[in-house]
Amino acid sequence: MNGSIGHSALLTVVIPTKNEAANIESAIRAFEGTDGIEIVVVDNHSPDATVEIARKCGAKVFTQGPERSAQRNRGAREASAPWIMFLDADMIVPRETVAEILDKISSGDVDALWVRETRVGKGLRAKARNFERSFYDGTVVDAVRVVRKSLFLELGGYDEELLTANEDWDLDIRLKAMGARIALTDGALVHNENMLSLATVLKKKRYYGKTFATYRKKWQGNADVRKQFSFTYRYFGVFFENGKWKKVLRHPILFATMFFERVLVGVVYIMGRR
């Protein structure tokens, strides 16, 4: 892997950053030794060593703000490869998952990919959050991470008016509307949440909620959006559909822990709307 691999790259990995000095090297190094990968880091004016570390690891680095949507769009414009993968700095893609992604996008059978996610961290809550995420793969709660660059640009990229959240759900809706072929990977990426406190999670959810109203207004009446914000689906349907209830029964403590956090997230969302 080399950040300057140029037009020989098949896949450009775009990583938006803001004060990610502790994570960015691991995210980039995971792709070392794999041909056809280009890394583009788009930093939002980090005062820490994020930029220096990214450059040392061979990534192309650009500066862009004010939020993740604009950073990702800048990365897509700078990408030299025909395919783009959008990754967060605290995520690592195992070698076997990288190989699967490259195989799928080389096949000509897909236009975009959902990528399974495994959350890791310390304590029971980390296990419960990983348990929760396992129910979302390929559902309306999931979001595309790999997409053809030409298709992404044709759609206008991420909606930059959705500053803090939902830009990924918004892209999924537009991809589906144009008939894009979207597949789900068998392998997963690893999302390292370390010891993520409940207070931090709720603070992030409150921040993300700032553009929920804009997103819902844009897609008023859309079936996917109704499910995304449906109490019935988000608290019950997504965990019990397609035989998933069996997993709930096998792990009642994880489900209870996860469900308690989801209730608190819902309360934060309702308070934010007020």
Helices and strands as residue ranges (DSSP letters): G 6-8, E 11-17, H 24-29, E 37-43, H 50-56, E 60-63, H 68-78, E 83-86, E 91-92, H 95-106, E 112-121, H 124-133, E 146-148, H 149-154, H 167-177, E 182-194, H 198-208, G 209-211, H 212-218, H 223-228, H 231-232, I 233-237, H 238-240, G 241-243, H 245-250, H 252-273
